[in-house]
Amino acid sequence: MQEPLQIVNLQQISRSITDEYKNVVVSHINESCLRLAVFQGEYKWHCHPTSDELFIVLEGELLIDFTDRETIAMHANDSLVIPAGVVHRTRANVRTVNLCFEHTDANTEFVDM
């Protein structure tokens, strides 16, 4: 028997999150996952040595800082791919909701700055 298909409503999930930072996997596809992050504040400097990372902003403003280039400001409906091995951190001055698509087993290495 086939497994039932499941609709995931991203807005419903994001509205249910009241934490200042919450990152949840909402879907799996092949060897990758789609994560929904709701946060305000800043995440630690890090990189993913063997996995690219795709960000899509749904609401708010996502700031992505880099060690070797200028900060990028992303807004609703903007997307950006960060190549494997690029050191970065995400920040948000206001409540921000974004999607992140990456390998399910992506390794995260934190960097002291």
C-alpha distances in whole Angstrom, upper triangle without the diagonal:
4,7,9,12,15,19,22,25,28,31,29,29,32,34,32,34,38,38,41,38,35,32,29,26,24,21,20,20,20,23,25,24,26,28,30,34,36,39,43,45,45,43,44,45,43,41,38,39,36,34,35,35,34,35,35,37,36,39,42,44,42,45,44,47,48,51,52,51,52,49,47,46,43,42,40,38,39,37,39,38,39,40,39,42,44,45,44,44,43,45,45,48,46,42,40,36,35,32,32,29,30,28,26,29,32,35,37,41,43,47,50,52
4,6,9,12,16,18,22,24,27,26,26,29,31,30,31,35,36,38,36,32,29,26,23,20,18,17,17,17,20,22,21,22,25,27,30,33,36,40,42,42,40,41,42,40,38,35,37,34,31,32,31,30,32,31,33,32,35,38,40,39,42,41,44,45,47,48,48,48,46,43,43,39,39,36,34,36,34,35,34,36,36,36,39,40,42,41,41,39,41,41,44,42,39,37,33,31,28,28,26,27,25,24,26,29,32,35,38,41,44,47,49
4,6,9,13,15,19,21,24,23,22,26,27,26,28,31,32,34,32,28,26,22,19,17,15,14,15,16,19,19,19,20,22,23,27,29,33,37,39,39,36,38,39,37,35,33,34,32,29,30,29,28,29,28,30,29,32,35,37,36,39,38,41,42,45,46,46,46,43,41,40,37,36,33,32,33,31,33,32,34,34,34,37,38,39,38,38,36,38,38,41,39,35,33,30,28,25,25,23,24,23,21,24,27,30,32,36,38,41,44,46
4,6,10,13,16,19,22,20,20,23,25,24,26,30,31,33,31,27,25,21,19,16,14,15,15,17,20,20,19,19,21,22,26,28,31,35,38,38,36,38,39,37,36,33,35,33,30,30,29,28,28,27,29,27,30,33,35,34,38,37,41,42,45,46,45,45,42,40,39,35,34,31,30,32,30,32,32,34,34,34,37,38,39,38,37,35,37,37,39,37,34,31,28,27,24,25,23,24,24,22,25,28,31,33,36,38,42,45,46
4,7,10,13,16,19,18,18,21,23,22,24,28,29,31,29,25,23,19,17,14,12,13,13,15,18,18,16,16,19,19,23,25,29,33,35,35,34,36,37,35,33,31,33,31,28,28,26,24,25,24,25,24,27,30,32,31,34,34,38,39,42,43,42,42,39,36,35,32,31,28,26,28,27,29,28,30,32,32,35,36,37,35,35,33,34,34,37,34,31,29,25,24,21,22,20,22,22,20,24,26,29,31,35,36,40,43,44
4,6,10,12,15,14,14,17,19,18,20,24,25,27,25,22,20,16,14,11,10,12,13,16,18,17,15,14,16,16,20,22,26,29,32,32,31,33,35,33,32,29,32,30,27,26,24,23,23,21,23,21,24,27,29,28,32,32,35,37,40,41,40,40,37,34,33,29,28,25,24,26,25,27,27,29,30,31,33,34,35,33,32,30,31,31,33,31,27,25,22,21,18,19,18,20,21,19,23,25,28,29,33,34,37,40,42
4,6,10,12,11,12,15,16,16,18,22,24,26,24,21,19,16,14,10,10,13,14,17,20,18,15,14,15,15,18,20,24,27,30,31,29,32,34,32,31,29,32,30,27,26,23,21,21,19,20,18,21,24,26,26,29,30,33,35,38,40,38,38,35,32,30,27,25,22,21,23,22,25,25,28,29,30,33,33,34,32,31,28,29,28,31,28,25,23,19,18,16,18,18,20,21,20,24,25,28,29,33,34,37,40,41
4,6,9,9,8,11,13,13,15,19,20,22,20,17,15,12,11,7,8,12,13,17,19,16,13,11,12,11,15,16,20,23,26,27,26,29,30,29,28,27,30,28,25,24,21,19,18,16,17,15,17,21,23,23,26,27,30,32,35,37,35,35,32,29,27,24,22,19,18,21,20,22,23,25,27,28,31,30,31,29,27,25,26,25,27,25,21,19,15,15,13,15,15,18,19,18,22,23,26,26,30,31,34,36,37
4,6,5,6,9,10,11,13,17,19,20,19,16,15,13,13,9,11,15,16,20,22,19,16,13,13,11,14,15,18,21,25,26,25,28,30,29,29,28,31,30,26,25,22,19,18,16,15,13,15,18,21,21,25,26,29,31,35,36,35,34,30,28,25,22,20,17,16,19,19,22,23,25,28,29,31,31,31,29,27,24,24,23,25,22,19,17,13,14,13,15,16,19,22,21,24,25,27,27,31,31,34,36,37
4,5,5,6,9,10,11,15,16,17,16,14,12,11,11,8,11,14,16,20,21,18,14,11,10,8,10,11,15,18,21,22,22,25,26,26,26,25,28,27,24,22,19,17,15,12,12,9,11,15,17,17,21,22,26,28,31,33,31,30,27,24,22,19,17,14,14,16,16,19,20,22,25,26,28,28,28,25,23,20,21,19,21,19,15,13,10,10,9,12,14,17,20,19,22,22,25,24,28,28,31,33,33
4,5,5,6,9,10,13,15,17,16,14,14,13,14,12,14,18,20,24,24,21,18,14,13,10,12,11,14,17,21,22,22,26,28,28,28,27,31,30,27,25,21,19,16,14,12,9,10,13,16,17,21,23,26,29,32,34,32,30,27,24,22,18,16,13,14,17,18,20,22,24,27,29,31,30,29,26,24,21,21,18,20,17,14,12,9,11,11,15,17,20,23,22,26,25,28,27,30,30,32,34,34
4,6,5,6,9,12,15,17,16,14,14,13,14,12,15,18,21,24,25,22,19,16,14,11,13,12,16,19,22,24,24,27,29,29,30,29,33,32,28,27,24,22,19,17,16,13,13,16,19,20,24,25,29,31,35,37,35,34,30,28,25,22,20,17,18,20,21,24,25,27,30,31,33,32,32,29,26,23,23,21,22,19,15,15,12,14,14,17,19,22,24,23,26,26,29,28,31,31,34,36,36
4,6,5,7,10,12,14,13,11,11,9,11,9,12,16,19,22,23,20,16,13,11,8,10,10,13,16,20,21,21,24,26,26,27,26,29,29,26,25,21,20,17,16,15,12,13,16,18,18,22,23,27,29,32,34,33,32,28,26,24,21,19,17,18,20,20,22,23,25,28,28,30,29,29,26,24,21,21,19,21,18,14,13,10,12,12,15,17,19,21,20,23,23,25,25,28,28,30,32,33
4,5,5,9,10,12,11,9,10,10,12,11,14,18,20,24,24,21,17,14,11,8,8,7,10,13,16,18,18,22,24,24,25,25,29,28,25,24,20,18,16,14,12,10,10,12,15,15,19,20,24,27,30,32,30,29,25,23,21,18,16,14,16,18,18,20,22,23,26,27,29,28,27,24,21,18,17,15,17,14,11,10,7,9,11,14,16,19,22,21,24,23,25,24,27,26,29,30,31
4,5,8,11,12,13,12,13,13,15,14,17,21,24,27,28,24,21,17,15,11,11,9,12,14,18,20,21,24,27,27,29,28,32,32,29,28,24,22,19,17,15,12,11,13,17,18,21,23,26,29,33,35,33,31,28,26,23,20,18,16,18,20,21,23,25,27,30,31,32,31,30,27,24,21,20,17,18,15,11,11,10,13,14,17,20,23,26,24,27,27,29,27,30,29,32,33,33
4,6,9,12,13,11,13,12,14,13,17,21,24,27,27,24,20,18,15,12,12,10,13,15,19,21,21,25,27,28,29,29,32,32,29,28,25,23,21,19,17,15,15,16,19,20,23,25,28,31,34,36,35,33,30,28,25,23,21,19,21,23,23,26,27,28,31,31,33,32,31,28,25,22,21,19,20,17,13,14,12,15,16,18,21,23,25,24,26,26,28,27,30,29,32,33,34
4,6,8,9,7,10,10,13,13,17,20,23,27,26,23,19,17,14,10,9,7,9,12,15,17,18,21,24,24,26,26,30,30,27,26,23,22,19,18,16,14,14,15,17,17,20,22,25,28,31,33,32,31,27,25,23,21,20,18,20,22,22,24,25,26,29,29,30,29,28,25,22,19,18,16,17,15,11,11,10,13,14,17,19,22,24,22,24,24,25,24,26,25,28,29,30
4,7,8,8,12,13,17,17,21,24,27,30,29,26,23,20,17,13,12,9,9,11,14,17,17,21,24,25,27,27,31,32,29,29,25,24,21,20,18,16,15,15,17,18,20,22,25,28,31,34,33,31,27,26,23,22,21,20,22,23,24,26,27,27,31,31,32,30,29,25,22,19,17,15,16,13,10,12,12,15,17,19,22,24,27,25,27,26,27,25,27,26,28,29,29
4,5,6,10,12,16,17,21,23,26,29,28,25,22,19,16,13,10,8,7,9,11,14,14,17,21,22,24,25,29,30,27,27,23,23,20,20,18,17,16,15,17,17,19,21,23,26,28,31,31,29,25,25,23,21,21,20,23,24,24,25,26,26,29,29,29,28,26,23,19,17,15,14,15,13,10,12,12,15,16,18,21,23,25,23,25,24,24,22,24,23,25,25,26
4,7,10,13,17,18,22,24,27,30,29,25,22,20,16,13,10,7,5,6,8,10,11,15,18,20,22,23,27,29,26,25,22,22,19,19,17,16,15,13,15,14,16,18,19,23,25,28,27,26,22,22,20,19,19,19,22,22,22,23,24,24,27,27,27,25,23,20,16,14,12,10,11,10,8,10,11,13,16,17,21,22,25,24,25,24,24,21,23,21,22,23,23
4,7,10,14,16,19,21,24,27,25,22,19,17,13,11,7,6,4,7,8,9,9,12,16,17,19,20,24,25,23,22,19,19,16,17,15,15,15,14,15,13,15,16,18,21,23,26,26,24,21,20,19,18,18,18,20,20,20,21,22,21,24,24,24,23,21,18,14,12,11,10,12,12,9,10,10,12,13,14,18,19,21,20,21,20,20,17,19,18,20,21,21
4,7,10,12,16,18,21,24,22,19,16,14,10,8,6,5,6,10,11,12,11,14,17,17,19,19,23,24,21,21,18,18,15,16,15,15,15,15,16,15,17,17,20,22,25,28,27,26,23,22,20,19,19,18,20,20,20,20,21,21,23,23,24,23,21,19,16,13,13,13,15,14,11,11,10,11,12,13,16,17,19,17,19,18,19,17,19,18,21,22,23
4,7,9,12,14,17,20,18,15,12,10,7,6,4,6,8,12,13,13,11,14,16,16,17,16,20,20,18,18,14,15,13,14,14,14,15,16,16,14,16,16,19,21,24,26,26,25,22,21,20,18,18,18,19,19,18,18,18,18,20,20,21,21,19,17,15,13,14,14,17,16,13,12,10,9,9,9,12,13,15,13,15,15,16,14,17,17,20,22,23
4,6,9,11,15,18,17,14,10,8,5,5,6,9,12,15,17,17,15,17,20,18,19,18,21,21,18,18,15,15,14,15,15,15,16,18,19,17,20,19,22,24,27,29,29,28,25,23,22,20,20,19,20,20,19,19,19,20,22,21,23,23,22,20,18,16,17,17,20,19,16,14,11,11,10,10,12,13,14,12,14,15,16,16,19,19,23,25,26
4,6,8,11,14,13,10,7,6,4,6,9,12,15,18,20,20,17,19,21,19,19,17,20,19,16,17,14,14,14,14,16,16,18,20,21,19,21,21,23,25,27,29,29,29,26,24,24,21,21,20,20,20,18,19,18,19,21,20,22,22,22,21,19,18,20,20,23,22,19,16,13,12,10,9,10,10,11,9,12,13,15,16,19,20,24,26,28
4,7,10,14,14,11,8,6,6,7,10,13,16,20,22,22,20,22,24,22,22,20,23,22,19,18,16,15,14,14,15,14,17,20,21,19,22,22,25,27,30,32,31,31,28,25,24,21,21,19,18,20,18,19,19,20,22,22,24,25,25,23,22,20,21,21,24,22,19,17,13,12,9,10,10,12,13,12,15,16,19,19,23,24,27,30,31
4,7,10,11,9,6,5,7,9,13,16,19,23,25,24,22,24,25,23,22,20,22,21,17,17,15,14,15,15,17,16,19,22,23,22,24,24,27,28,31,32,32,31,29,26,26,23,23,21,19,20,18,19,19,20,21,21,24,25,25,24,23,22,24,24,27,25,22,20,16,14,11,11,10,11,12,10,14,15,18,19,23,25,28,31,32
4,7,8,6,4,6,9,12,15,19,22,25,27,26,23,25,25,23,21,18,21,18,16,16,15,15,16,16,19,19,22,25,26,23,26,25,27,28,31,32,32,32,30,28,27,25,25,23,21,22,19,20,19,20,20,20,23,24,25,24,24,23,25,26,29,28,25,22,19,16,13,12,10,10,9,8,11,13,17,18,22,24,28,31,32
4,6,5,6,8,11,14,18,21,24,28,29,28,25,27,27,24,22,19,21,18,15,15,15,14,16,17,20,20,24,26,27,25,27,25,28,28,31,32,31,32,30,28,28,25,25,24,21,22,19,19,18,19,20,19,22,24,25,25,25,24,27,28,31,30,27,24,21,18,14,13,10,10,9,9,12,14,18,20,23,26,29,32,34
4,6,8,11,14,18,21,24,27,30,31,30,27,28,28,25,22,19,20,16,14,15,15,16,18,19,23,23,27,29,29,27,29,27,29,29,31,32,32,33,31,29,30,27,28,27,24,24,21,21,19,20,19,19,22,24,26,26,26,26,29,30,34,33,30,27,24,21,17,15,12,11,9,9,12,13,17,20,23,26,29,33,34
4,7,11,13,17,20,23,26,29,30,28,25,25,25,21,19,15,16,13,11,13,13,14,17,19,22,23,27,29,29,26,27,25,27,27,29,29,30,31,30,28,29,26,28,27,25,24,21,20,17,18,17,16,19,21,23,23,24,24,27,28,32,32,29,26,23,20,17,14,11,9,6,6,8,10,13,16,20,23,26,29,31
4,7,10,13,16,20,22,25,26,24,21,22,22,19,17,14,15,13,10,11,10,11,14,15,18,20,23,25,25,22,24,22,24,24,26,27,27,28,26,25,25,23,24,23,21,20,17,17,15,15,15,14,17,19,20,20,21,20,24,25,29,28,26,23,20,16,13,10,7,5,4,5,8,9,13,15,18,21,24,27,29
4,6,10,13,16,19,22,24,22,20,21,21,19,17,14,17,15,12,12,11,11,12,14,16,17,20,22,22,20,22,20,23,24,26,27,27,28,26,24,24,21,22,21,19,19,16,16,15,16,16,16,19,20,21,20,20,19,21,22,26,25,23,20,17,14,10,8,6,6,6,5,9,10,13,15,18,20,23,27,28
4,7,10,13,16,20,21,20,18,20,21,19,18,16,18,17,14,13,10,9,10,10,13,13,16,19,19,17,20,19,22,23,26,27,26,26,24,21,21,18,19,17,16,16,14,14,14,15,17,17,20,20,21,19,18,17,19,20,23,22,19,16,13,10,7,6,5,7,9,9,12,12,15,16,19,21,24,27,28
4,6,10,13,16,18,17,15,17,19,17,17,15,18,18,14,14,11,10,10,10,12,12,15,17,17,15,17,17,20,21,24,26,25,25,22,20,20,17,17,16,16,16,14,15,14,15,17,17,19,19,19,18,16,14,16,17,20,19,16,14,10,8,6,5,6,8,11,10,13,12,15,15,18,19,22,25,26
4,7,10,14,16,16,15,17,19,18,18,18,21,21,18,16,13,12,10,10,10,10,12,13,15,13,16,16,19,21,25,27,26,25,22,19,18,16,15,14,14,15,14,15,16,17,19,20,22,21,21,18,16,14,15,15,18,16,13,10,7,6,5,6,9,11,14,13,16,16,18,17,20,20,23,25,26
4,6,10,12,12,11,14,16,16,17,17,21,21,18,17,13,13,10,10,10,10,11,12,12,11,13,14,17,19,23,25,24,23,19,18,16,14,14,14,15,15,14,15,16,16,19,20,21,20,19,16,14,11,12,11,14,13,10,8,6,5,6,8,11,13,16,15,17,16,18,16,19,18,21,23,23
4,7,10,12,12,15,18,18,20,20,24,25,22,20,17,16,13,12,10,10,9,10,11,10,13,15,18,21,24,26,25,23,20,18,16,14,14,13,15,16,16,17,19,19,22,23,24,22,21,18,15,12,11,10,12,10,7,6,5,7,9,11,15,17,20,19,21,20,21,19,21,20,22,24,24
4,7,8,9,13,16,17,19,20,24,25,22,21,18,17,14,14,12,12,11,10,10,9,12,13,16,19,22,24,23,22,18,17,15,14,14,14,17,17,17,18,19,19,22,23,23,22,20,16,13,10,8,7,9,8,6,6,7,9,12,13,17,18,21,21,22,21,21,19,20,19,20,21,21
4,7,9,13,16,18,20,22,25,27,25,23,20,19,16,16,13,14,12,10,10,9,11,13,15,18,21,24,23,20,17,16,14,14,14,15,18,18,19,19,21,20,24,25,25,22,20,17,13,10,7,5,6,6,5,6,9,11,15,16,20,21,24,24,25,23,23,20,22,19,21,21,20
4,7,10,13,15,18,21,24,26,24,23,20,20,17,18,15,17,15,12,11,10,10,12,13,16,18,22,21,19,15,16,14,15,16,18,20,19,20,20,21,20,23,24,23,21,18,15,11,9,6,5,6,8,8,9,12,14,16,17,21,22,25,24,25,23,22,19,20,17,18,18,17
4,7,9,12,15,17,21,23,21,20,17,18,15,17,16,18,16,14,12,10,9,10,10,13,15,18,18,16,13,14,14,15,16,18,21,19,19,18,19,17,20,20,20,17,14,11,7,6,4,6,8,11,11,11,13,14,16,16,19,20,22,22,23,20,19,16,16,14,14,14,13
4,7,9,12,14,17,20,18,18,15,16,14,17,16,18,18,16,14,11,10,10,10,12,14,18,18,17,14,15,15,16,18,19,21,19,18,17,17,15,18,18,17,15,12,9,6,5,6,9,12,14,14,13,14,13,15,14,17,17,19,19,19,17,16,12,13,10,11,12,12
4,6,10,13,15,18,17,17,16,18,16,19,19,21,21,19,17,14,13,11,10,12,13,16,17,17,15,16,17,18,21,23,24,22,21,19,18,16,17,17,15,14,10,8,6,8,9,12,15,17,17,16,17,17,18,16,18,18,19,20,19,16,14,11,10,7,8,9,9
4,7,11,13,16,16,16,14,17,16,19,19,22,22,21,18,15,13,10,9,9,9,13,14,15,13,15,17,18,21,23,24,22,20,17,17,13,15,14,12,10,7,5,5,8,10,14,17,19,20,18,19,18,18,16,18,17,19,20,19,16,14,10,9,6,5,7,7
4,7,9,13,12,13,12,15,15,18,19,22,23,22,20,16,14,11,11,10,10,13,15,16,15,16,18,19,22,24,24,21,19,17,15,12,12,11,9,8,5,6,6,9,13,16,19,21,21,19,20,18,18,15,16,14,16,17,16,12,10,7,5,4,5,8,10
4,6,9,9,9,10,13,14,18,19,23,24,23,21,17,16,12,12,10,11,13,15,16,15,16,18,19,22,24,24,21,18,15,13,9,9,7,5,6,5,6,8,11,15,18,22,23,23,21,20,18,17,14,14,12,13,15,14,10,8,6,5,7,8,11,13
4,6,6,7,8,12,14,17,20,23,24,24,22,19,18,15,15,13,14,16,17,19,18,18,20,20,23,24,24,21,18,15,12,9,8,6,5,7,8,9,11,13,17,20,24,25,24,22,21,18,16,13,12,10,10,12,10,6,6,5,6,9,11,15,16
4,6,8,11,14,17,20,23,26,28,28,26,22,21,17,17,15,15,16,18,21,20,21,23,23,26,27,26,24,20,17,14,11,9,5,4,8,9,12,14,17,21,24,27,29,28,26,25,21,20,16,15,12,11,14,11,8,7,7,7,11,12,16,17
4,7,10,14,16,20,23,26,28,29,27,23,23,19,20,18,18,19,20,23,22,22,24,24,27,27,26,24,20,17,14,11,9,5,7,10,12,14,17,19,23,25,29,30,29,26,25,22,19,16,14,10,9,12,10,7,7,9,10,14,16,19,21
4,6,10,13,16,19,22,25,25,24,20,20,17,18,17,18,19,20,22,21,20,22,21,23,24,22,20,17,14,11,9,7,5,8,10,12,13,15,17,20,23,27,28,26,23,22,18,16,12,10,7,6,9,9,6,8,9,11,14,16,20,21
4,7,10,13,17,20,22,23,21,18,18,15,16,15,17,17,17,19,18,17,19,18,20,21,19,17,13,10,7,6,4,4,8,9,11,12,14,15,19,21,25,26,25,21,20,16,14,10,9,6,8,11,12,9,11,11,13,16,17,21,21
4,7,10,13,16,19,19,18,14,15,12,14,14,17,17,17,18,16,15,16,15,17,17,16,14,10,8,6,5,7,7,10,10,12,11,12,12,16,18,21,22,21,18,16,12,10,7,6,5,8,11,12,9,11,11,14,15,17,20,21
4,7,10,13,16,17,16,13,14,12,15,15,18,19,18,18,16,14,15,12,14,14,13,11,7,6,4,6,9,11,13,13,14,13,14,13,16,17,21,21,19,16,14,10,8,5,5,7,10,13,15,12,15,15,17,18,20,23,23
4,7,10,12,13,12,9,11,10,13,15,18,19,17,17,14,12,12,9,11,11,10,8,5,5,6,8,11,13,15,14,15,12,12,10,13,14,17,17,16,12,10,7,6,5,7,9,13,15,17,15,17,16,18,19,20,23,23
4,6,9,11,11,9,12,12,16,17,21,22,20,19,16,13,12,8,9,8,6,6,4,7,9,11,15,17,19,18,18,16,15,13,14,14,17,16,15,11,9,6,5,7,9,12,16,17,20,18,20,19,22,22,24,26,26
4,6,7,8,7,10,12,15,18,22,23,20,19,15,12,10,7,6,5,6,6,7,9,12,14,17,20,22,19,20,16,15,12,12,11,14,13,11,8,6,4,6,9,12,15,19,20,22,20,22,21,23,23,24,26,26
4,7,9,10,13,15,19,21,25,26,24,22,19,16,13,10,8,5,6,8,10,13,15,17,21,23,25,23,23,20,18,15,15,13,15,13,11,8,5,5,7,11,13,17,21,21,24,23,25,23,26,26,27,29,29
4,7,9,12,15,18,22,25,27,24,22,18,16,12,10,7,5,8,10,12,15,18,19,23,25,27,24,24,20,18,14,14,11,12,10,8,6,5,7,10,13,17,20,23,24,27,25,27,25,27,26,28,29,28
4,7,10,13,16,20,23,25,22,20,16,14,10,8,6,7,10,11,13,15,18,19,23,25,26,24,23,19,17,13,11,8,9,6,6,4,6,9,12,15,18,21,25,25,28,26,27,25,26,25,26,27,26
4,6,10,13,16,20,21,19,16,12,10,7,6,5,7,10,10,12,13,16,17,21,23,24,21,20,16,14,10,9,6,7,7,8,6,8,9,13,15,18,20,24,25,27,25,26,23,24,23,24,25,23
4,6,10,13,17,18,16,14,10,8,6,5,6,9,11,10,10,11,13,14,17,19,20,17,16,12,10,7,6,5,8,9,9,7,8,8,11,12,15,17,21,22,24,21,22,19,21,19,20,21,20
4,6,10,13,15,13,10,7,6,5,6,9,12,14,12,12,11,14,13,17,18,18,15,14,10,8,6,5,6,8,10,12,10,12,11,14,14,17,19,22,23,25,21,22,19,20,18,18,19,17
4,7,10,12,10,9,6,5,7,8,11,14,15,12,12,10,11,10,13,15,15,11,10,7,6,5,6,9,12,14,15,12,14,12,14,13,16,16,20,21,22,19,19,16,17,15,15,17,15
4,7,9,8,7,4,7,9,11,15,18,19,16,15,13,13,11,14,15,14,11,9,5,5,6,8,11,13,16,17,16,17,16,17,16,18,19,21,23,23,20,19,16,16,14,13,14,12
4,6,6,6,6,8,12,14,17,20,21,18,16,13,13,10,12,13,11,8,6,5,7,9,11,15,17,20,21,19,20,18,19,17,19,19,21,23,23,19,18,16,15,13,12,13,11
4,6,8,9,12,15,17,21,24,25,21,20,17,16,13,14,14,12,9,6,7,9,12,14,18,20,23,24,22,24,22,22,20,22,21,23,25,24,21,19,16,15,13,11,11,9
4,7,10,12,16,18,22,25,25,21,20,16,16,13,13,14,12,9,8,9,12,15,17,20,22,25,26,24,25,23,24,22,23,22,24,27,26,22,21,19,17,16,14,15,13
4,7,9,13,15,19,22,22,19,18,14,15,12,13,15,14,10,10,10,12,14,16,18,20,23,25,22,24,22,23,21,22,22,25,27,27,23,23,20,19,18,16,17,15
4,6,10,13,16,20,21,17,17,14,15,13,16,18,17,13,12,11,12,13,14,16,17,20,22,20,22,20,22,21,23,23,26,28,28,25,24,22,21,20,18,19,16
4,7,10,13,17,18,15,14,12,14,13,15,18,17,13,12,9,10,10,10,12,14,16,18,16,18,17,19,18,20,21,24,26,27,23,23,20,20,18,17,18,15
4,6,10,13,14,11,11,9,12,11,14,17,17,14,13,11,11,10,10,12,14,16,17,15,16,14,16,16,18,19,23,25,26,23,23,21,21,20,19,21,18
4,7,10,12,9,11,10,13,14,17,20,20,17,16,13,12,10,9,10,11,13,14,12,14,13,15,16,18,20,24,26,27,24,25,22,23,22,21,23,21
4,7,8,6,7,8,12,13,17,19,21,18,17,14,13,10,11,10,12,12,13,10,11,10,12,13,16,18,22,24,26,23,24,22,23,23,23,24,23
4,6,6,9,11,14,16,20,22,24,21,21,18,16,13,12,11,12,11,12,9,10,9,12,14,17,20,24,25,27,25,27,24,26,25,26,28,26
4,6,9,12,15,18,21,24,26,23,23,20,19,15,15,13,15,13,12,9,9,9,11,14,16,20,23,25,27,25,27,26,28,27,28,30,29
4,7,10,14,16,20,22,25,23,23,20,20,17,17,16,18,16,15,12,11,9,10,13,15,18,22,23,26,24,27,25,28,28,29,31,30
4,7,11,13,17,20,22,19,20,17,17,14,15,15,17,16,16,13,12,10,11,12,14,17,21,23,25,23,25,23,25,25,26,28,27
4,7,10,13,16,19,16,18,16,16,14,15,16,18,18,18,14,12,9,9,10,11,13,17,19,22,19,22,21,23,23,24,27,26
4,6,10,13,15,13,14,13,13,12,15,16,19,19,19,15,14,11,11,10,11,12,16,19,20,17,19,18,20,21,21,24,23
4,6,9,12,11,13,12,13,13,16,18,21,22,21,18,17,13,12,10,9,10,13,16,18,15,17,16,18,19,20,23,22
4,7,9,7,9,9,11,12,15,17,21,22,22,18,18,14,13,11,11,10,13,16,17,13,14,13,15,16,16,19,19
4,6,6,9,10,13,15,18,21,24,26,25,22,21,18,16,13,12,11,12,16,16,12,13,13,14,16,16,20,20
4,6,9,11,14,15,19,22,26,27,27,24,22,19,17,14,13,10,11,14,13,10,10,10,11,14,14,18,19
4,6,9,12,15,19,22,26,27,27,24,24,21,20,16,16,13,14,16,15,11,10,10,9,11,11,15,16
4,6,10,13,16,19,23,25,25,22,22,19,18,15,16,14,15,18,17,13,13,11,11,12,11,14,14
4,7,11,14,17,20,23,23,21,21,19,19,16,17,15,17,19,18,14,13,10,9,9,8,11,10
4,7,10,14,17,19,20,17,18,16,16,14,16,15,17,19,19,15,14,11,11,10,9,11,11
4,7,10,13,16,16,14,15,14,15,13,16,16,18,19,19,16,15,12,12,10,10,11,11
4,7,10,12,13,11,12,11,12,12,15,15,18,19,20,17,17,14,14,13,13,15,14
4,7,9,10,9,11,11,14,14,18,19,22,22,23,20,20,17,17,15,16,16,15
4,5,7,6,9,11,14,15,19,20,24,24,25,23,23,20,21,19,19,20,19
4,7,8,12,14,17,19,22,24,27,28,29,27,27,23,24,22,22,22,20
4,6,10,12,16,18,22,24,27,28,29,27,28,25,26,24,24,25,23
4,7,10,14,16,20,22,25,25,27,25,26,24,25,23,25,25,25
4,7,10,13,16,19,22,23,25,23,24,21,23,22,23,25,24
4,7,10,14,16,20,20,22,21,22,21,23,22,24,26,25
4,7,10,13,17,17,20,18,20,18,21,21,22,25,24
4,7,10,13,14,17,16,18,17,20,20,23,25,25
4,6,10,11,14,12,14,14,17,18,20,23,23
4,7,9,12,10,14,14,17,19,21,25,25
4,6,8,7,10,11,15,17,19,23,24
4,5,5,9,11,14,17,20,24,25
4,6,9,11,15,18,21,24,26
4,6,9,13,16,19,22,25
4,6,10,13,16,19,22
4,7,10,13,16,19
4,6,10,13,16
4,7,10,13
4,7,10
4,6
4
